[in-house]
Amino acid sequence: MARFDPKTKALKTQLAHLGRNPDEHFGFVNPPVIRASTVLFENTAAMEGRASSRYSYGLTNTPLIEALTDAITALEDAAGTVLVPSGLAAVTLPILAAAEPGDQILIPDNVYWPTRRFADETLTRLGMRITYYDPLIGADIRSLFEGKVGIVFLEAPGSNTFEMPDIPALVDAAREAGAVTMLDNTWATPLIYKPVPNGIDYSIQAGTKYFGGHADVLIGSVAASARVWPRLKETHRNMGLQAGTEEIFLTLRGLRSMGLRLAEHEKNALEIAQWLKARSDVARVLHPALPDDPGHAIWKRDFGGRASGLFGFELAGSKEQAARLLDSLKIFGLGFSWGGFESLAALANLGPTRTATPWSAGPVIRLQIGLEEPKDLMDDLDQAFRAAFG
Ligand SMILES: *Cc1c(COP(=O)(O)O)cnc(C)c1O
Protein backbone atom coordinates (compact mmCIF):
# COMPACT_ATOMS: atom_id res chain seq x y z
CA MET A 1 0.00 0.00 0.00
CA ALA A 2 1.40 3.39 -0.93
CA ARG A 3 1.54 5.74 2.06
CA PHE A 4 0.37 8.64 -0.10
CA ASP A 5 -0.41 9.27 -3.73
CA PRO A 6 2.68 10.96 -5.23
CA LYS A 7 0.58 12.23 -8.12
CA THR A 8 -1.19 14.67 -5.84
CA LYS A 9 2.15 16.25 -4.82
CA ALA A 10 4.64 18.64 -6.42
CA LEU A 11 6.80 17.48 -9.34
CA LYS A 12 9.94 17.04 -7.21
CA THR A 13 8.06 14.81 -4.80
CA GLN A 14 6.60 12.86 -7.73
CA LEU A 15 10.07 12.22 -9.17
CA ALA A 16 11.25 10.84 -5.83
CA HIS A 17 8.23 8.61 -5.21
CA LEU A 18 6.46 7.60 -8.45
CA GLY A 19 6.73 3.94 -9.43
CA ARG A 20 7.76 2.75 -5.99
CA ASN A 21 5.84 0.55 -3.60
CA PRO A 22 8.21 -0.62 -0.81
CA ASP A 23 5.40 -2.39 1.06
CA GLU A 24 5.07 -4.83 -1.85
CA HIS A 25 8.80 -5.57 -1.87
CA PHE A 26 9.82 -6.35 1.71
CA GLY A 27 10.35 -2.64 2.43
CA PHE A 28 13.14 -2.19 -0.12
CA VAL A 29 13.15 1.34 -1.52
CA ASN A 30 13.44 0.23 -5.15
CA PRO A 31 11.42 -2.39 -7.04
CA PRO A 32 13.12 -5.75 -7.60
CA VAL A 33 14.96 -6.31 -10.88
CA ILE A 34 13.23 -9.46 -12.04
CA ARG A 35 14.66 -10.98 -15.22
CA ALA A 36 11.89 -13.03 -16.67
CA SER A 37 10.31 -14.82 -19.53
CA THR A 38 8.24 -17.49 -17.77
CA VAL A 39 5.73 -16.87 -15.01
CA LEU A 40 4.40 -20.02 -13.27
CA PHE A 41 0.67 -20.45 -12.72
CA GLU A 42 -1.00 -22.21 -9.86
CA ASN A 43 -3.12 -24.47 -12.08
CA THR A 44 -4.65 -24.81 -15.54
CA ALA A 45 -7.58 -22.58 -14.72
CA ALA A 46 -5.21 -19.78 -13.69
CA MET A 47 -3.20 -20.39 -16.86
CA GLU A 48 -6.30 -20.17 -19.03
CA GLY A 49 -7.46 -17.04 -17.23
CA ARG A 50 -4.09 -15.32 -17.59
CA ALA A 51 -5.52 -12.40 -19.54
CA SER A 52 -6.85 -11.03 -16.27
CA SER A 53 -3.73 -11.73 -14.20
CA ARG A 54 -1.23 -9.01 -13.36
CA TYR A 55 1.78 -10.99 -14.51
CA SER A 56 1.60 -13.73 -17.13
CA TYR A 57 4.76 -13.43 -19.26
CA GLY A 58 7.97 -11.39 -19.00
CA LEU A 59 7.33 -9.71 -22.35
CA THR A 60 4.20 -7.98 -21.15
CA ASN A 61 4.70 -7.16 -17.48
CA THR A 62 7.06 -7.51 -14.52
CA PRO A 63 7.21 -5.46 -11.30
CA LEU A 64 10.00 -3.41 -12.91
CA ILE A 65 8.11 -2.70 -16.16
CA GLU A 66 5.11 -1.74 -14.06
CA ALA A 67 7.19 0.62 -11.89
CA LEU A 68 8.50 2.60 -14.86
CA THR A 69 5.29 2.61 -16.90
CA ASP A 70 3.25 3.68 -13.85
CA ALA A 71 5.72 6.50 -13.16
CA ILE A 72 5.67 7.72 -16.78
CA THR A 73 1.87 7.46 -17.06
CA ALA A 74 1.59 9.68 -13.97
CA LEU A 75 4.19 12.19 -15.24
CA GLU A 76 2.52 12.30 -18.66
CA ASP A 77 -0.99 12.49 -17.23
CA ALA A 78 -1.86 9.76 -19.76
CA ALA A 79 -4.12 6.71 -19.89
CA GLY A 80 -1.22 4.28 -20.25
CA THR A 81 2.41 3.87 -21.31
CA VAL A 82 4.43 1.25 -23.19
CA LEU A 83 8.21 0.82 -23.26
CA VAL A 84 10.26 0.05 -26.35
CA PRO A 85 13.97 -0.62 -26.99
CA SER A 86 14.85 2.83 -28.40
CA GLY A 87 13.56 6.31 -28.98
CA LEU A 88 13.26 5.52 -32.66
CA ALA A 89 10.97 2.58 -31.84
CA ALA A 90 8.89 5.03 -29.76
CA VAL A 91 8.42 7.01 -33.01
CA THR A 92 7.67 4.08 -35.31
CA LEU A 93 5.32 2.14 -33.00
CA PRO A 94 2.54 4.75 -32.66
CA ILE A 95 2.72 5.53 -36.38
CA LEU A 96 2.24 1.84 -37.18
CA ALA A 97 -0.52 1.65 -34.55
CA ALA A 98 -2.46 4.55 -36.04
CA ALA A 99 -1.82 4.57 -39.79
CA GLU A 100 -3.83 2.84 -42.49
CA PRO A 101 -2.92 2.33 -46.15
CA GLY A 102 -3.72 5.42 -48.20
CA ASP A 103 -3.58 7.76 -45.20
CA GLN A 104 -1.85 11.10 -45.49
CA ILE A 105 0.79 11.52 -42.79
CA LEU A 106 2.05 15.05 -42.17
CA ILE A 107 5.55 15.39 -40.74
CA PRO A 108 7.48 18.56 -39.86
CA ASP A 109 10.42 19.34 -42.13
CA ASN A 110 12.80 19.61 -39.15
CA VAL A 111 11.89 16.16 -37.81
CA TYR A 112 14.50 13.86 -36.26
CA TRP A 113 16.25 12.50 -39.37
CA PRO A 114 15.61 8.75 -38.76
CA THR A 115 11.87 9.54 -38.47
CA ARG A 116 12.01 10.98 -41.98
CA ARG A 117 13.93 7.95 -43.24
CA PHE A 118 11.31 5.62 -41.72
CA ALA A 119 8.55 7.60 -43.46
CA ASP A 120 10.31 7.70 -46.83
CA GLU A 121 11.54 4.10 -46.89
CA THR A 122 8.97 2.14 -44.88
CA LEU A 123 5.68 4.05 -44.69
CA THR A 124 5.58 4.85 -48.40
CA ARG A 125 6.05 1.12 -49.12
CA LEU A 126 3.02 0.42 -46.90
CA GLY A 127 0.94 2.78 -49.02
CA MET A 128 0.92 5.89 -46.86
CA ARG A 129 1.22 9.37 -48.37
CA ILE A 130 3.88 11.50 -46.68
CA THR A 131 3.72 15.30 -46.69
CA TYR A 132 6.44 17.39 -45.06
CA TYR A 133 5.35 20.72 -43.61
CA ASP A 134 7.04 23.94 -42.57
CA PRO A 135 7.29 23.61 -38.77
CA LEU A 136 6.14 27.24 -38.43
CA ILE A 137 3.04 26.72 -40.62
CA GLY A 138 0.55 26.73 -37.71
CA ALA A 139 -3.16 26.73 -38.62
CA ASP A 140 -2.31 26.93 -42.34
CA ILE A 141 -1.47 23.23 -42.23
CA ARG A 142 -5.10 22.82 -43.38
CA SER A 143 -4.01 23.93 -46.85
CA LEU A 144 -1.83 20.79 -47.08
CA PHE A 145 -4.58 18.32 -46.16
CA GLU A 146 -5.45 15.99 -49.03
CA GLY A 147 -7.78 13.00 -48.91
CA LYS A 148 -7.93 11.02 -45.68
CA VAL A 149 -5.62 12.62 -43.13
CA GLY A 150 -4.38 9.88 -40.82
CA ILE A 151 -1.69 11.44 -38.65
CA VAL A 152 -0.31 14.88 -37.90
CA PHE A 153 3.12 14.23 -36.42
CA LEU A 154 4.83 16.94 -34.34
CA GLU A 155 8.24 17.50 -32.84
CA ALA A 156 8.85 20.49 -30.53
CA PRO A 157 11.18 22.13 -31.06
CA GLY A 158 12.41 20.28 -34.16
CA SER A 159 15.80 18.63 -34.46
CA ASN A 160 18.94 20.69 -35.28
CA THR A 161 17.26 24.01 -36.09
CA PHE A 162 14.85 24.14 -33.12
CA GLU A 163 11.88 25.90 -34.73
CA MET A 164 9.04 25.88 -32.21
CA PRO A 165 5.69 24.81 -33.75
CA ASP A 166 2.34 26.22 -32.69
CA ILE A 167 1.18 22.97 -31.08
CA PRO A 168 -2.44 23.98 -30.23
CA ALA A 169 -3.03 25.30 -33.77
CA LEU A 170 -1.73 22.05 -35.32
CA VAL A 171 -3.73 19.92 -32.89
CA ASP A 172 -6.95 21.84 -33.63
CA ALA A 173 -6.48 21.45 -37.38
CA ALA A 174 -5.74 17.74 -37.01
CA ARG A 175 -8.80 17.16 -34.82
CA GLU A 176 -11.03 18.93 -37.34
CA ALA A 177 -9.68 16.65 -40.07
CA GLY A 178 -10.29 13.54 -37.96
CA ALA A 179 -6.57 12.77 -37.69
CA VAL A 180 -4.67 11.53 -34.66
CA THR A 181 -1.73 13.54 -33.34
CA MET A 182 1.62 12.48 -31.95
CA LEU A 183 4.39 14.60 -30.51
CA ASP A 184 8.05 13.67 -30.20
CA ASN A 185 8.52 15.43 -26.84
CA THR A 186 12.10 14.30 -26.19
CA TRP A 187 13.48 17.87 -25.90
CA ALA A 188 10.99 19.10 -23.31
CA THR A 189 10.21 15.84 -21.46
CA PRO A 190 6.90 15.70 -19.55
CA LEU A 191 8.55 17.86 -16.87
CA ILE A 192 8.26 20.87 -19.16
CA TYR A 193 5.31 19.94 -21.39
CA LYS A 194 2.62 17.30 -21.06
CA PRO A 195 1.26 16.41 -24.52
CA VAL A 196 -1.73 14.24 -23.58
CA PRO A 197 -3.64 16.77 -21.41
CA ASN A 198 -2.99 19.23 -24.25
CA GLY A 199 -5.03 17.12 -26.64
CA ILE A 200 -2.25 15.06 -28.24
CA ASP A 201 -2.97 11.35 -28.64
CA TYR A 202 0.52 9.86 -28.44
CA SER A 203 3.40 11.32 -26.42
CA ILE A 204 6.77 10.03 -27.65
CA GLN A 205 9.90 10.11 -25.52
CA ALA A 206 13.42 8.95 -26.36
CA GLY A 207 14.26 7.93 -22.77
CA THR A 208 17.80 7.50 -24.07
CA LYS A 209 18.17 11.25 -23.55
CA TYR A 210 17.06 12.94 -20.31
CA PHE A 211 15.29 10.05 -18.62
CA GLY A 212 18.42 7.89 -18.78
CA GLY A 213 20.69 10.92 -18.58
CA HIS A 214 24.02 9.10 -18.45
CA ALA A 215 24.78 8.08 -22.07
CA ASP A 216 24.45 4.41 -21.10
CA VAL A 217 20.86 3.52 -22.00
CA LEU A 218 18.74 3.03 -25.12
CA ILE A 219 15.02 3.10 -24.35
CA GLY A 220 11.81 4.74 -25.52
CA SER A 221 8.33 5.28 -24.14
CA VAL A 222 4.97 6.06 -25.68
CA ALA A 223 2.20 7.42 -23.48
CA ALA A 224 -1.33 7.53 -24.87
CA SER A 225 -4.64 9.31 -24.41
CA ALA A 226 -7.64 7.20 -23.37
CA ARG A 227 -8.95 7.35 -26.94
CA VAL A 228 -5.95 5.56 -28.49
CA TRP A 229 -4.56 3.59 -25.52
CA PRO A 230 -6.27 0.27 -26.47
CA ARG A 231 -4.83 0.49 -30.00
CA LEU A 232 -1.32 1.31 -28.74
CA LYS A 233 -1.36 -1.50 -26.20
CA GLU A 234 -2.59 -3.98 -28.79
CA THR A 235 0.03 -2.99 -31.40
CA HIS A 236 2.84 -3.07 -28.81
CA ARG A 237 1.78 -6.61 -27.82
CA ASN A 238 1.35 -7.77 -31.40
CA MET A 239 4.80 -6.53 -32.38
CA GLY A 240 6.52 -8.22 -29.45
CA LEU A 241 8.25 -5.07 -28.27
CA GLN A 242 9.62 -4.41 -24.80
CA ALA A 243 12.59 -2.59 -23.27
CA GLY A 244 15.42 -4.59 -21.69
CA THR A 245 15.45 -5.22 -17.95
CA GLU A 246 18.72 -3.39 -17.24
CA GLU A 247 17.63 -0.43 -19.35
CA ILE A 248 14.37 -0.14 -17.42
CA PHE A 249 16.26 -0.25 -14.13
CA LEU A 250 18.70 2.45 -15.27
CA THR A 251 15.87 4.63 -16.58
CA LEU A 252 13.98 4.39 -13.31
CA ARG A 253 17.18 5.39 -11.50
CA GLY A 254 17.71 8.28 -13.96
CA LEU A 255 14.17 9.52 -13.34
CA ARG A 256 14.99 10.27 -9.69
CA SER A 257 17.52 12.98 -10.60
CA MET A 258 15.95 14.12 -13.88
CA GLY A 259 14.40 17.29 -12.40
CA LEU A 260 17.72 18.45 -10.95
CA ARG A 261 19.67 17.57 -14.07
CA LEU A 262 17.22 19.23 -16.43
CA ALA A 263 17.30 22.50 -14.46
CA GLU A 264 21.10 22.51 -14.62
CA HIS A 265 21.19 21.64 -18.36
CA GLU A 266 18.70 24.48 -18.96
CA LYS A 267 20.70 27.07 -17.00
CA ASN A 268 24.09 26.13 -18.49
CA ALA A 269 22.74 25.98 -22.05
CA LEU A 270 21.05 29.36 -21.80
CA GLU A 271 24.23 30.97 -20.47
CA ILE A 272 26.23 29.55 -23.37
CA ALA A 273 23.54 30.43 -25.94
CA GLN A 274 23.62 34.06 -24.80
CA TRP A 275 27.42 34.10 -24.86
CA LEU A 276 27.40 32.72 -28.43
CA LYS A 277 24.81 35.27 -29.54
CA ALA A 278 27.21 38.11 -28.70
CA ARG A 279 29.99 36.72 -30.94
CA SER A 280 30.63 38.12 -34.41
CA ASP A 281 31.64 34.67 -35.72
CA VAL A 282 28.12 33.37 -34.92
CA ALA A 283 25.41 34.33 -37.43
CA ARG A 284 22.44 33.16 -35.34
CA VAL A 285 21.71 31.12 -32.25
CA LEU A 286 18.86 28.63 -32.67
CA HIS A 287 17.26 28.44 -29.23
CA PRO A 288 13.57 29.27 -28.58
CA ALA A 289 14.39 30.86 -25.19
CA LEU A 290 16.16 33.76 -26.94
CA PRO A 291 13.74 36.72 -27.30
CA ASP A 292 14.37 37.23 -31.04
CA ASP A 293 13.85 33.56 -31.93
CA PRO A 294 10.82 33.22 -34.28
CA GLY A 295 9.20 30.66 -31.94
CA HIS A 296 9.92 32.55 -28.73
CA ALA A 297 6.38 33.73 -27.91
CA ILE A 298 4.86 30.32 -28.61
CA TRP A 299 7.59 28.59 -26.62
CA LYS A 300 6.93 30.87 -23.66
CA ARG A 301 3.20 30.29 -23.88
CA ASP A 302 3.31 26.50 -24.25
CA PHE A 303 6.51 25.49 -22.42
CA GLY A 304 6.09 28.07 -19.64
CA GLY A 305 9.52 29.59 -20.35
CA ARG A 306 11.31 26.33 -19.61
CA ALA A 307 14.02 24.79 -21.81
CA SER A 308 16.42 21.87 -21.82
CA GLY A 309 20.08 21.77 -22.78
CA LEU A 310 20.14 21.20 -26.54
CA PHE A 311 20.33 23.97 -29.14
CA GLY A 312 22.15 24.98 -32.30
CA PHE A 313 23.94 27.90 -33.84
CA GLU A 314 24.68 29.00 -37.38
CA LEU A 315 28.33 29.77 -37.92
CA ALA A 316 29.31 32.95 -39.77
CA GLY A 317 31.75 30.91 -41.78
CA SER A 318 32.23 27.95 -44.11
CA LYS A 319 31.58 24.26 -43.57
CA GLU A 320 35.37 23.76 -43.46
CA GLN A 321 35.64 26.30 -40.65
CA ALA A 322 32.80 24.55 -38.80
CA ALA A 323 34.69 21.25 -39.10
CA ARG A 324 37.90 22.89 -37.88
CA LEU A 325 36.00 24.35 -34.91
CA LEU A 326 34.57 20.95 -34.01
CA ASP A 327 37.93 19.21 -34.44
CA SER A 328 39.54 21.72 -32.05
CA LEU A 329 37.13 21.09 -29.16
CA LYS A 330 38.70 19.40 -26.14
CA ILE A 331 35.93 19.14 -23.53
CA PHE A 332 32.99 18.75 -25.94
CA GLY A 333 32.90 15.30 -27.49
CA LEU A 334 31.86 14.74 -31.11
CA GLY A 335 29.01 12.30 -31.05
CA PHE A 336 25.34 11.58 -31.57
CA SER A 337 22.60 11.39 -29.00
CA TRP A 338 22.30 13.85 -26.11
CA GLY A 339 20.74 14.34 -22.68
CA GLY A 340 23.70 12.85 -20.82
CA PHE A 341 25.88 14.53 -18.20
CA GLU A 342 28.63 15.37 -20.71
CA SER A 343 28.73 18.03 -23.41
CA LEU A 344 28.63 17.07 -27.09
CA ALA A 345 28.87 18.85 -30.42
CA ALA A 346 27.89 17.80 -33.93
CA LEU A 347 27.64 19.30 -37.39
CA ALA A 348 24.03 19.25 -38.60
CA ASN A 349 23.56 17.86 -42.09
CA LEU A 350 20.59 19.92 -43.29
CA GLY A 351 20.98 19.55 -47.06
CA PRO A 352 19.17 16.26 -47.74
CA THR A 353 16.93 16.45 -44.67
CA ARG A 354 14.74 19.39 -45.63
CA THR A 355 12.36 19.54 -48.56
CA ALA A 356 9.50 21.89 -47.55
CA THR A 357 11.85 24.53 -46.13
CA PRO A 358 15.29 24.09 -47.77
CA TRP A 359 18.18 25.38 -45.68
CA SER A 360 20.32 27.91 -47.51
CA ALA A 361 21.96 29.59 -44.51
CA GLY A 362 25.40 28.75 -43.13
CA PRO A 363 26.57 25.58 -41.38
CA VAL A 364 24.73 24.65 -38.19
CA ILE A 365 26.51 23.24 -35.16
CA ARG A 366 24.39 21.47 -32.55
CA LEU A 367 25.46 21.62 -28.92
CA GLN A 368 24.33 19.39 -26.08
CA ILE A 369 25.29 21.22 -22.90
CA GLY A 370 26.15 18.87 -20.07
CA LEU A 371 26.66 19.35 -16.37
CA GLU A 372 30.21 20.76 -16.55
CA GLU A 373 31.09 24.27 -15.37
CA PRO A 374 29.79 26.61 -18.13
CA LYS A 375 32.95 28.78 -17.95
CA ASP A 376 35.08 25.75 -18.89
CA LEU A 377 32.75 25.03 -21.83
CA MET A 378 32.90 28.63 -23.05
CA ASP A 379 36.70 28.62 -22.79
CA ASP A 380 36.74 25.40 -24.84
CA LEU A 381 34.45 26.92 -27.48
CA ASP A 382 36.47 30.15 -27.51
CA GLN A 383 39.75 28.41 -28.26
CA ALA A 384 38.01 26.33 -30.95
CA PHE A 385 36.57 29.47 -32.60
CA ARG A 386 40.06 30.97 -32.63
CA ALA A 387 41.48 27.80 -34.19
CA ALA A 388 38.74 27.80 -36.85
CA PHE A 389 39.08 31.44 -37.83
CA GLY A 390 42.78 31.91 -37.07
C1 LIG B 1 17.52 10.70 -30.19
C2 LIG B 1 16.15 11.00 -30.63
C3 LIG B 1 15.26 9.97 -30.95
C4 LIG B 1 15.67 8.52 -30.98
O1 LIG B 1 16.20 8.01 -29.79
P1 LIG B 1 17.13 6.70 -29.84
O2 LIG B 1 16.97 6.12 -28.48
O3 LIG B 1 18.51 7.19 -30.12
O4 LIG B 1 16.60 5.80 -30.91
C5 LIG B 1 13.98 10.31 -31.30
N1 LIG B 1 13.59 11.59 -31.36
C6 LIG B 1 14.42 12.62 -31.08
C7 LIG B 1 13.92 14.01 -31.16
C8 LIG B 1 15.73 12.35 -30.71
O5 LIG B 1 16.56 13.37 -30.47
The ligand as a Gaussian input file, in Angstrom:
#p B3LYP/6-31G(d) Opt

LIG

0 1
 C       17.519000      10.705000     -30.194000
 C       16.154000      11.002000     -30.634000
 C       15.258000       9.975000     -30.947000
 C       15.671000       8.521000     -30.977000
 O       16.197000       8.012000     -29.791000
 P       17.131000       6.698000     -29.841000
 O       16.970000       6.116000     -28.478000
 O       18.511000       7.191000     -30.120000
 O       16.600000       5.801000     -30.909000
 C       13.976000      10.308000     -31.299000
 N       13.589000      11.593000     -31.362000
 C       14.420000      12.617000     -31.077000
 C       13.924000      14.014000     -31.164000
 C       15.731000      12.349000     -30.711000
 O       16.563000      13.365000     -30.471000

